[in-house]
């Protein structure tokens, strides 16, 4: 008997409006700022709702990029299913250049 593997690719939920954060005294580069961008309140709520969808009831493994908002999106499903979130840099966004 052959078992099928179903893979779900889920984009992170809604992030906080970047203009709501003052980066004036933040010396981190643009890419690191993007990696640390968090979900908005609405994004958190949408991630919770996503975790309760029936189609995800049999999820056995969760992978995520190391971006905060991706982990924040996955955390509700992980908690609901008592799973760990496997961080894999191969899921990271491509690096941006020439921005500060």
Phi and psi restraints in degrees (range 20) as a CNS / XPLOR table:
assign (resid 1 and name C) (resid 2 and name N)
       (resid 2 and name CA) (resid 2 and name C) 1.0 -98.3 20.0 2
assign (resid 2 and name N) (resid 2 and name CA)
       (resid 2 and name C) (resid 3 and name N) 1.0 128.5 20.0 2
assign (resid 2 and name C) (resid 3 and name N)
       (resid 3 and name CA) (resid 3 and name C) 1.0 -98.9 20.0 2
assign (resid 3 and name N) (resid 3 and name CA)
       (resid 3 and name C) (resid 4 and name N) 1.0 142.2 20.0 2
assign (resid 3 and name C) (resid 4 and name N)
       (resid 4 and name CA) (resid 4 and name C) 1.0 -96.4 20.0 2
assign (resid 4 and name N) (resid 4 and name CA)
       (resid 4 and name C) (resid 5 and name N) 1.0 142.8 20.0 2
assign (resid 4 and name C) (resid 5 and name N)
       (resid 5 and name CA) (resid 5 and name C) 1.0 -105.5 20.0 2
assign (resid 5 and name N) (resid 5 and name CA)
       (resid 5 and name C) (resid 6 and name N) 1.0 128.5 20.0 2
assign (resid 5 and name C) (resid 6 and name N)
       (resid 6 and name CA) (resid 6 and name C) 1.0 -105.4 20.0 2
assign (resid 6 and name N) (resid 6 and name CA)
       (resid 6 and name C) (resid 7 and name N) 1.0 128.9 20.0 2
assign (resid 6 and name C) (resid 7 and name N)
       (resid 7 and name CA) (resid 7 and name C) 1.0 -113.7 20.0 2
assign (resid 7 and name N) (resid 7 and name CA)
       (resid 7 and name C) (resid 8 and name N) 1.0 127.5 20.0 2
assign (resid 7 and name C) (resid 8 and name N)
       (resid 8 and name CA) (resid 8 and name C) 1.0 -107.9 20.0 2
assign (resid 8 and name N) (resid 8 and name CA)
       (resid 8 and name C) (resid 9 and name N) 1.0 127.4 20.0 2
assign (resid 8 and name C) (resid 9 and name N)
       (resid 9 and name CA) (resid 9 and name C) 1.0 -106.3 20.0 2
assign (resid 9 and name N) (resid 9 and name CA)
       (resid 9 and name C) (resid 10 and name N) 1.0 118.3 20.0 2
assign (resid 9 and name C) (resid 10 and name N)
       (resid 10 and name CA) (resid 10 and name C) 1.0 -121.6 20.0 2
assign (resid 10 and name N) (resid 10 and name CA)
       (resid 10 and name C) (resid 11 and name N) 1.0 126.6 20.0 2
assign (resid 10 and name C) (resid 11 and name N)
       (resid 11 and name CA) (resid 11 and name C) 1.0 -76.9 20.0 2
assign (resid 11 and name N) (resid 11 and name CA)
       (resid 11 and name C) (resid 12 and name N) 1.0 149.8 20.0 2
assign (resid 11 and name C) (resid 12 and name N)
       (resid 12 and name CA) (resid 12 and name C) 1.0 -56.0 20.0 2
assign (resid 12 and name N) (resid 12 and name CA)
       (resid 12 and name C) (resid 13 and name N) 1.0 156.7 20.0 2
assign (resid 12 and name C) (resid 13 and name N)
       (resid 13 and name CA) (resid 13 and name C) 1.0 -72.7 20.0 2
assign (resid 13 and name N) (resid 13 and name CA)
       (resid 13 and name C) (resid 14 and name N) 1.0 -175.2 20.0 2
assign (resid 13 and name C) (resid 14 and name N)
       (resid 14 and name CA) (resid 14 and name C) 1.0 -65.3 20.0 2
assign (resid 14 and name N) (resid 14 and name CA)
       (resid 14 and name C) (resid 15 and name N) 1.0 129.7 20.0 2
assign (resid 14 and name C) (resid 15 and name N)
       (resid 15 and name CA) (resid 15 and name C) 1.0 -88.9 20.0 2
assign (resid 15 and name N) (resid 15 and name CA)
       (resid 15 and name C) (resid 16 and name N) 1.0 163.0 20.0 2
assign (resid 15 and name C) (resid 16 and name N)
       (resid 16 and name CA) (resid 16 and name C) 1.0 -64.3 20.0 2
assign (resid 16 and name N) (resid 16 and name CA)
       (resid 16 and name C) (resid 17 and name N) 1.0 147.4 20.0 2
assign (resid 16 and name C) (resid 17 and name N)
       (resid 17 and name CA) (resid 17 and name C) 1.0 -63.1 20.0 2
assign (resid 17 and name N) (resid 17 and name CA)
       (resid 17 and name C) (resid 18 and name N) 1.0 119.4 20.0 2
assign (resid 17 and name C) (resid 18 and name N)
       (resid 18 and name CA) (resid 18 and name C) 1.0 -57.0 20.0 2
assign (resid 18 and name N) (resid 18 and name CA)
       (resid 18 and name C) (resid 19 and name N) 1.0 -28.6 20.0 2
assign (resid 18 and name C) (resid 19 and name N)
       (resid 19 and name CA) (resid 19 and name C) 1.0 -72.7 20.0 2
assign (resid 19 and name N) (resid 19 and name CA)
       (resid 19 and name C) (resid 20 and name N) 1.0 -11.1 20.0 2
assign (resid 19 and name C) (resid 20 and name N)
       (resid 20 and name CA) (resid 20 and name C) 1.0 -80.8 20.0 2
assign (resid 20 and name N) (resid 20 and name CA)
       (resid 20 and name C) (resid 21 and name N) 1.0 -7.8 20.0 2
assign (resid 20 and name C) (resid 21 and name N)
       (resid 21 and name CA) (resid 21 and name C) 1.0 -113.3 20.0 2
assign (resid 21 and name N) (resid 21 and name CA)
       (resid 21 and name C) (resid 22 and name N) 1.0 126.7 20.0 2
assign (resid 21 and name C) (resid 22 and name N)
       (resid 22 and name CA) (resid 22 and name C) 1.0 -88.9 20.0 2
assign (resid 22 and name N) (resid 22 and name CA)
       (resid 22 and name C) (resid 23 and name N) 1.0 113.0 20.0 2
assign (resid 22 and name C) (resid 23 and name N)
       (resid 23 and name CA) (resid 23 and name C) 1.0 -102.3 20.0 2
assign (resid 23 and name N) (resid 23 and name CA)
       (resid 23 and name C) (resid 24 and name N) 1.0 17.1 20.0 2
assign (resid 23 and name C) (resid 24 and name N)
       (resid 24 and name CA) (resid 24 and name C) 1.0 -53.8 20.0 2
assign (resid 24 and name N) (resid 24 and name CA)
       (resid 24 and name C) (resid 25 and name N) 1.0 -43.8 20.0 2
assign (resid 24 and name C) (resid 25 and name N)
       (resid 25 and name CA) (resid 25 and name C) 1.0 -105.0 20.0 2
assign (resid 25 and name N) (resid 25 and name CA)
       (resid 25 and name C) (resid 26 and name N) 1.0 21.8 20.0 2
assign (resid 25 and name C) (resid 26 and name N)
       (resid 26 and name CA) (resid 26 and name C) 1.0 -104.2 20.0 2
assign (resid 26 and name N) (resid 26 and name CA)
       (resid 26 and name C) (resid 27 and name N) 1.0 113.4 20.0 2
assign (resid 26 and name C) (resid 27 and name N)
       (resid 27 and name CA) (resid 27 and name C) 1.0 -86.0 20.0 2
assign (resid 27 and name N) (resid 27 and name CA)
       (resid 27 and name C) (resid 28 and name N) 1.0 0.1 20.0 2
assign (resid 27 and name C) (resid 28 and name N)
       (resid 28 and name CA) (resid 28 and name C) 1.0 -66.2 20.0 2
assign (resid 28 and name N) (resid 28 and name CA)
       (resid 28 and name C) (resid 29 and name N) 1.0 151.2 20.0 2
assign (resid 28 and name C) (resid 29 and name N)
       (resid 29 and name CA) (resid 29 and name C) 1.0 -75.1 20.0 2
assign (resid 29 and name N) (resid 29 and name CA)
       (resid 29 and name C) (resid 30 and name N) 1.0 168.2 20.0 2
assign (resid 29 and name C) (resid 30 and name N)
       (resid 30 and name CA) (resid 30 and name C) 1.0 -56.6 20.0 2
assign (resid 30 and name N) (resid 30 and name CA)
       (resid 30 and name C) (resid 31 and name N) 1.0 -43.7 20.0 2
assign (resid 30 and name C) (resid 31 and name N)
       (resid 31 and name CA) (resid 31 and name C) 1.0 -63.4 20.0 2
assign (resid 31 and name N) (resid 31 and name CA)
       (resid 31 and name C) (resid 32 and name N) 1.0 -43.1 20.0 2
assign (resid 31 and name C) (resid 32 and name N)
       (resid 32 and name CA) (resid 32 and name C) 1.0 -66.1 20.0 2
assign (resid 32 and name N) (resid 32 and name CA)
       (resid 32 and name C) (resid 33 and name N) 1.0 -39.6 20.0 2
assign (resid 32 and name C) (resid 33 and name N)
       (resid 33 and name CA) (resid 33 and name C) 1.0 -58.9 20.0 2
assign (resid 33 and name N) (resid 33 and name CA)
       (resid 33 and name C) (resid 34 and name N) 1.0 -42.9 20.0 2
assign (resid 33 and name C) (resid 34 and name N)
       (resid 34 and name CA) (resid 34 and name C) 1.0 -64.1 20.0 2
assign (resid 34 and name N) (resid 34 and name CA)
       (resid 34 and name C) (resid 35 and name N) 1.0 -40.2 20.0 2
assign (resid 34 and name C) (resid 35 and name N)
       (resid 35 and name CA) (resid 35 and name C) 1.0 -64.8 20.0 2
assign (resid 35 and name N) (resid 35 and name CA)
       (resid 35 and name C) (resid 36 and name N) 1.0 -29.6 20.0 2
assign (resid 35 and name C) (resid 36 and name N)
       (resid 36 and name CA) (resid 36 and name C) 1.0 -91.8 20.0 2
assign (resid 36 and name N) (resid 36 and name CA)
       (resid 36 and name C) (resid 37 and name N) 1.0 -6.5 20.0 2
assign (resid 36 and name C) (resid 37 and name N)
       (resid 37 and name CA) (resid 37 and name C) 1.0 -59.6 20.0 2
assign (resid 37 and name N) (resid 37 and name CA)
       (resid 37 and name C) (resid 38 and name N) 1.0 131.3 20.0 2
assign (resid 37 and name C) (resid 38 and name N)
       (resid 38 and name CA) (resid 38 and name C) 1.0 -99.0 20.0 2
assign (resid 38 and name N) (resid 38 and name CA)
       (resid 38 and name C) (resid 39 and name N) 1.0 172.5 20.0 2
assign (resid 38 and name C) (resid 39 and name N)
       (resid 39 and name CA) (resid 39 and name C) 1.0 -76.4 20.0 2
assign (resid 39 and name N) (resid 39 and name CA)
       (resid 39 and name C) (resid 40 and name N) 1.0 152.8 20.0 2
assign (resid 39 and name C) (resid 40 and name N)
       (resid 40 and name CA) (resid 40 and name C) 1.0 -76.9 20.0 2
assign (resid 40 and name N) (resid 40 and name CA)
       (resid 40 and name C) (resid 41 and name N) 1.0 171.0 20.0 2
assign (resid 40 and name C) (resid 41 and name N)
       (resid 41 and name CA) (resid 41 and name C) 1.0 -58.8 20.0 2
assign (resid 41 and name N) (resid 41 and name CA)
       (resid 41 and name C) (resid 42 and name N) 1.0 -44.4 20.0 2
assign (resid 41 and name C) (resid 42 and name N)
       (resid 42 and name CA) (resid 42 and name C) 1.0 -61.9 20.0 2
assign (resid 42 and name N) (resid 42 and name CA)
       (resid 42 and name C) (resid 43 and name N) 1.0 -39.4 20.0 2
assign (resid 42 and name C) (resid 43 and name N)
       (resid 43 and name CA) (resid 43 and name C) 1.0 -63.1 20.0 2
assign (resid 43 and name N) (resid 43 and name CA)
       (resid 43 and name C) (resid 44 and name N) 1.0 -40.8 20.0 2
assign (resid 43 and name C) (resid 44 and name N)
       (resid 44 and name CA) (resid 44 and name C) 1.0 -61.0 20.0 2
assign (resid 44 and name N) (resid 44 and name CA)
       (resid 44 and name C) (resid 45 and name N) 1.0 -45.2 20.0 2
assign (resid 44 and name C) (resid 45 and name N)
       (resid 45 and name CA) (resid 45 and name C) 1.0 -63.7 20.0 2
assign (resid 45 and name N) (resid 45 and name CA)
       (resid 45 and name C) (resid 46 and name N) 1.0 -41.6 20.0 2
assign (resid 45 and name C) (resid 46 and name N)
       (resid 46 and name CA) (resid 46 and name C) 1.0 -65.2 20.0 2
assign (resid 46 and name N) (resid 46 and name CA)
       (resid 46 and name C) (resid 47 and name N) 1.0 -37.0 20.0 2
assign (resid 46 and name C) (resid 47 and name N)
       (resid 47 and name CA) (resid 47 and name C) 1.0 -65.2 20.0 2
assign (resid 47 and name N) (resid 47 and name CA)
       (resid 47 and name C) (resid 48 and name N) 1.0 -39.4 20.0 2
assign (resid 47 and name C) (resid 48 and name N)
       (resid 48 and name CA) (resid 48 and name C) 1.0 -61.3 20.0 2
assign (resid 48 and name N) (resid 48 and name CA)
       (resid 48 and name C) (resid 49 and name N) 1.0 -46.8 20.0 2
assign (resid 48 and name C) (resid 49 and name N)
       (resid 49 and name CA) (resid 49 and name C) 1.0 -62.4 20.0 2
assign (resid 49 and name N) (resid 49 and name CA)
       (resid 49 and name C) (resid 50 and name N) 1.0 -42.4 20.0 2
assign (resid 49 and name C) (resid 50 and name N)
       (resid 50 and name CA) (resid 50 and name C) 1.0 -57.7 20.0 2
assign (resid 50 and name N) (resid 50 and name CA)
       (resid 50 and name C) (resid 51 and name N) 1.0 -41.3 20.0 2
assign (resid 50 and name C) (resid 51 and name N)
       (resid 51 and name CA) (resid 51 and name C) 1.0 -65.6 20.0 2
assign (resid 51 and name N) (resid 51 and name CA)
       (resid 51 and name C) (resid 52 and name N) 1.0 -19.5 20.0 2
assign (resid 51 and name C) (resid 52 and name N)
       (resid 52 and name CA) (resid 52 and name C) 1.0 -94.5 20.0 2
assign (resid 52 and name N) (resid 52 and name CA)
       (resid 52 and name C) (resid 53 and name N) 1.0 -1.7 20.0 2
assign (resid 52 and name C) (resid 53 and name N)
       (resid 53 and name CA) (resid 53 and name C) 1.0 -67.5 20.0 2
assign (resid 53 and name N) (resid 53 and name CA)
       (resid 53 and name C) (resid 54 and name N) 1.0 137.5 20.0 2
assign (resid 53 and name C) (resid 54 and name N)
       (resid 54 and name CA) (resid 54 and name C) 1.0 -55.8 20.0 2
assign (resid 54 and name N) (resid 54 and name CA)
       (resid 54 and name C) (resid 55 and name N) 1.0 -37.7 20.0 2
assign (resid 54 and name C) (resid 55 and name N)
       (resid 55 and name CA) (resid 55 and name C) 1.0 -64.8 20.0 2
assign (resid 55 and name N) (resid 55 and name CA)
       (resid 55 and name C) (resid 56 and name N) 1.0 -15.9 20.0 2
assign (resid 55 and name C) (resid 56 and name N)
       (resid 56 and name CA) (resid 56 and name C) 1.0 -98.9 20.0 2
assign (resid 56 and name N) (resid 56 and name CA)
       (resid 56 and name C) (resid 57 and name N) 1.0 10.2 20.0 2
assign (resid 56 and name C) (resid 57 and name N)
       (resid 57 and name CA) (resid 57 and name C) 1.0 -65.3 20.0 2
assign (resid 57 and name N) (resid 57 and name CA)
       (resid 57 and name C) (resid 58 and name N) 1.0 -24.3 20.0 2
assign (resid 57 and name C) (resid 58 and name N)
       (resid 58 and name CA) (resid 58 and name C) 1.0 -105.9 20.0 2
assign (resid 58 and name N) (resid 58 and name CA)
       (resid 58 and name C) (resid 59 and name N) 1.0 16.4 20.0 2
assign (resid 58 and name C) (resid 59 and name N)
       (resid 59 and name CA) (resid 59 and name C) 1.0 -62.0 20.0 2
assign (resid 59 and name N) (resid 59 and name CA)
       (resid 59 and name C) (resid 60 and name N) 1.0 131.6 20.0 2
assign (resid 59 and name C) (resid 60 and name N)
       (resid 60 and name CA) (resid 60 and name C) 1.0 -113.9 20.0 2
assign (resid 60 and name N) (resid 60 and name CA)
       (resid 60 and name C) (resid 61 and name N) 1.0 -23.0 20.0 2
assign (resid 60 and name C) (resid 61 and name N)
       (resid 61 and name CA) (resid 61 and name C) 1.0 -141.2 20.0 2
assign (resid 61 and name N) (resid 61 and name CA)
       (resid 61 and name C) (resid 62 and name N) 1.0 140.5 20.0 2
assign (resid 61 and name C) (resid 62 and name N)
       (resid 62 and name CA) (resid 62 and name C) 1.0 -125.0 20.0 2
assign (resid 62 and name N) (resid 62 and name CA)
       (resid 62 and name C) (resid 63 and name N) 1.0 129.8 20.0 2
assign (resid 62 and name C) (resid 63 and name N)
       (resid 63 and name CA) (resid 63 and name C) 1.0 -118.6 20.0 2
assign (resid 63 and name N) (resid 63 and name CA)
       (resid 63 and name C) (resid 64 and name N) 1.0 147.8 20.0 2
assign (resid 63 and name C) (resid 64 and name N)
       (resid 64 and name CA) (resid 64 and name C) 1.0 -148.0 20.0 2
assign (resid 64 and name N) (resid 64 and name CA)
       (resid 64 and name C) (resid 65 and name N) 1.0 156.8 20.0 2
assign (resid 64 and name C) (resid 65 and name N)
       (resid 65 and name CA) (resid 65 and name C) 1.0 -72.1 20.0 2
assign (resid 65 and name N) (resid 65 and name CA)
       (resid 65 and name C) (resid 66 and name N) 1.0 177.5 20.0 2
assign (resid 65 and name C) (resid 66 and name N)
       (resid 66 and name CA) (resid 66 and name C) 1.0 -89.3 20.0 2
assign (resid 66 and name N) (resid 66 and name CA)
       (resid 66 and name C) (resid 67 and name N) 1.0 7.6 20.0 2
assign (resid 66 and name C) (resid 67 and name N)
       (resid 67 and name CA) (resid 67 and name C) 1.0 -72.7 20.0 2
assign (resid 67 and name N) (resid 67 and name CA)
       (resid 67 and name C) (resid 68 and name N) 1.0 135.8 20.0 2
assign (resid 67 and name C) (resid 68 and name N)
       (resid 68 and name CA) (resid 68 and name C) 1.0 -52.8 20.0 2
assign (resid 68 and name N) (resid 68 and name CA)
       (resid 68 and name C) (resid 69 and name N) 1.0 -46.0 20.0 2
assign (resid 68 and name C) (resid 69 and name N)
       (resid 69 and name CA) (resid 69 and name C) 1.0 -68.5 20.0 2
assign (resid 69 and name N) (resid 69 and name CA)
       (resid 69 and name C) (resid 70 and name N) 1.0 -29.1 20.0 2
assign (resid 69 and name C) (resid 70 and name N)
       (resid 70 and name CA) (resid 70 and name C) 1.0 -69.8 20.0 2
assign (resid 70 and name N) (resid 70 and name CA)
       (resid 70 and name C) (resid 71 and name N) 1.0 -43.0 20.0 2
assign (resid 70 and name C) (resid 71 and name N)
       (resid 71 and name CA) (resid 71 and name C) 1.0 -66.0 20.0 2
assign (resid 71 and name N) (resid 71 and name CA)
       (resid 71 and name C) (resid 72 and name N) 1.0 -41.0 20.0 2
assign (resid 71 and name C) (resid 72 and name N)
       (resid 72 and name CA) (resid 72 and name C) 1.0 -61.8 20.0 2
assign (resid 72 and name N) (resid 72 and name CA)
       (resid 72 and name C) (resid 73 and name N) 1.0 -34.8 20.0 2
assign (resid 72 and name C) (resid 73 and name N)
       (resid 73 and name CA) (resid 73 and name C) 1.0 -70.4 20.0 2
assign (resid 73 and name N) (resid 73 and name CA)
       (resid 73 and name C) (resid 74 and name N) 1.0 -40.0 20.0 2
assign (resid 73 and name C) (resid 74 and name N)
       (resid 74 and name CA) (resid 74 and name C) 1.0 -77.1 20.0 2
assign (resid 74 and name N) (resid 74 and name CA)
       (resid 74 and name C) (resid 75 and name N) 1.0 -21.7 20.0 2
assign (resid 74 and name C) (resid 75 and name N)
       (resid 75 and name CA) (resid 75 and name C) 1.0 -62.5 20.0 2
assign (resid 75 and name N) (resid 75 and name CA)
       (resid 75 and name C) (resid 76 and name N) 1.0 -34.9 20.0 2
assign (resid 75 and name C) (resid 76 and name N)
       (resid 76 and name CA) (resid 76 and name C) 1.0 -68.0 20.0 2
assign (resid 76 and name N) (resid 76 and name CA)
       (resid 76 and name C) (resid 77 and name N) 1.0 -41.0 20.0 2
assign (resid 76 and name C) (resid 77 and name N)
       (resid 77 and name CA) (resid 77 and name C) 1.0 -66.0 20.0 2
assign (resid 77 and name N) (resid 77 and name CA)
       (resid 77 and name C) (resid 78 and name N) 1.0 -42.4 20.0 2
assign (resid 77 and name C) (resid 78 and name N)
       (resid 78 and name CA) (resid 78 and name C) 1.0 -61.5 20.0 2
assign (resid 78 and name N) (resid 78 and name CA)
       (resid 78 and name C) (resid 79 and name N) 1.0 -44.8 20.0 2
assign (resid 78 and name C) (resid 79 and name N)
       (resid 79 and name CA) (resid 79 and name C) 1.0 -65.3 20.0 2
assign (resid 79 and name N) (resid 79 and name CA)
       (resid 79 and name C) (resid 80 and name N) 1.0 -43.3 20.0 2
assign (resid 79 and name C) (resid 80 and name N)
       (resid 80 and name CA) (resid 80 and name C) 1.0 -63.0 20.0 2
assign (resid 80 and name N) (resid 80 and name CA)
       (resid 80 and name C) (resid 81 and name N) 1.0 -36.3 20.0 2
assign (resid 80 and name C) (resid 81 and name N)
       (resid 81 and name CA) (resid 81 and name C) 1.0 -99.6 20.0 2
assign (resid 81 and name N) (resid 81 and name CA)
       (resid 81 and name C) (resid 82 and name N) 1.0 1.4 20.0 2
assign (resid 81 and name C) (resid 82 and name N)
       (resid 82 and name CA) (resid 82 and name C) 1.0 55.7 20.0 2
assign (resid 82 and name N) (resid 82 and name CA)
       (resid 82 and name C) (resid 83 and name N) 1.0 48.9 20.0 2
assign (resid 82 and name C) (resid 83 and name N)
       (resid 83 and name CA) (resid 83 and name C) 1.0 -116.4 20.0 2
assign (resid 83 and name N) (resid 83 and name CA)
       (resid 83 and name C) (resid 84 and name N) 1.0 159.1 20.0 2
assign (resid 83 and name C) (resid 84 and name N)
       (resid 84 and name CA) (resid 84 and name C) 1.0 -92.0 20.0 2
assign (resid 84 and name N) (resid 84 and name CA)
       (resid 84 and name C) (resid 85 and name N) 1.0 156.3 20.0 2
assign (resid 84 and name C) (resid 85 and name N)
       (resid 85 and name CA) (resid 85 and name C) 1.0 -97.9 20.0 2
assign (resid 85 and name N) (resid 85 and name CA)
       (resid 85 and name C) (resid 86 and name N) 1.0 115.2 20.0 2
assign (resid 85 and name C) (resid 86 and name N)
       (resid 86 and name CA) (resid 86 and name C) 1.0 -84.9 20.0 2
assign (resid 86 and name N) (resid 86 and name CA)
       (resid 86 and name C) (resid 87 and name N) 1.0 114.4 20.0 2
assign (resid 86 and name C) (resid 87 and name N)
       (resid 87 and name CA) (resid 87 and name C) 1.0 -83.9 20.0 2
assign (resid 87 and name N) (resid 87 and name CA)
       (resid 87 and name C) (resid 88 and name N) 1.0 127.4 20.0 2
assign (resid 87 and name C) (resid 88 and name N)
       (resid 88 and name CA) (resid 88 and name C) 1.0 -135.1 20.0 2
assign (resid 88 and name N) (resid 88 and name CA)
       (resid 88 and name C) (resid 89 and name N) 1.0 116.5 20.0 2
assign (resid 88 and name C) (resid 89 and name N)
       (resid 89 and name CA) (resid 89 and name C) 1.0 -64.6 20.0 2
assign (resid 89 and name N) (resid 89 and name CA)
       (resid 89 and name C) (resid 90 and name N) 1.0 -16.3 20.0 2
assign (resid 89 and name C) (resid 90 and name N)
       (resid 90 and name CA) (resid 90 and name C) 1.0 -67.7 20.0 2
assign (resid 90 and name N) (resid 90 and name CA)
       (resid 90 and name C) (resid 91 and name N) 1.0 -14.8 20.0 2
assign (resid 90 and name C) (resid 91 and name N)
       (resid 91 and name CA) (resid 91 and name C) 1.0 -92.6 20.0 2
assign (resid 91 and name N) (resid 91 and name CA)
       (resid 91 and name C) (resid 92 and name N) 1.0 -3.0 20.0 2
assign (resid 91 and name C) (resid 92 and name N)
       (resid 92 and name CA) (resid 92 and name C) 1.0 -64.3 20.0 2
assign (resid 92 and name N) (resid 92 and name CA)
       (resid 92 and name C) (resid 93 and name N) 1.0 153.6 20.0 2
assign (resid 92 and name C) (resid 93 and name N)
       (resid 93 and name CA) (resid 93 and name C) 1.0 -69.3 20.0 2
assign (resid 93 and name N) (resid 93 and name CA)
       (resid 93 and name C) (resid 94 and name N) 1.0 155.6 20.0 2
assign (resid 93 and name C) (resid 94 and name N)
       (resid 94 and name CA) (resid 94 and name C) 1.0 -65.9 20.0 2
assign (resid 94 and name N) (resid 94 and name CA)
       (resid 94 and name C) (resid 95 and name N) 1.0 151.9 20.0 2
assign (resid 94 and name C) (resid 95 and name N)
       (resid 95 and name CA) (resid 95 and name C) 1.0 -72.8 20.0 2
assign (resid 95 and name N) (resid 95 and name CA)
       (resid 95 and name C) (resid 96 and name N) 1.0 135.4 20.0 2
assign (resid 95 and name C) (resid 96 and name N)
       (resid 96 and name CA) (resid 96 and name C) 1.0 -87.4 20.0 2
assign (resid 96 and name N) (resid 96 and name CA)
       (resid 96 and name C) (resid 97 and name N) 1.0 147.4 20.0 2
assign (resid 96 and name C) (resid 97 and name N)
       (resid 97 and name CA) (resid 97 and name C) 1.0 -120.8 20.0 2
assign (resid 97 and name N) (resid 97 and name CA)
       (resid 97 and name C) (resid 98 and name N) 1.0 157.6 20.0 2
assign (resid 97 and name C) (resid 98 and name N)
       (resid 98 and name CA) (resid 98 and name C) 1.0 61.3 20.0 2
assign (resid 98 and name N) (resid 98 and name CA)
       (resid 98 and name C) (resid 99 and name N) 1.0 31.0 20.0 2
assign (resid 98 and name C) (resid 99 and name N)
       (resid 99 and name CA) (resid 99 and name C) 1.0 -126.6 20.0 2
assign (resid 99 and name N) (resid 99 and name CA)
       (resid 99 and name C) (resid 100 and name N) 1.0 145.4 20.0 2
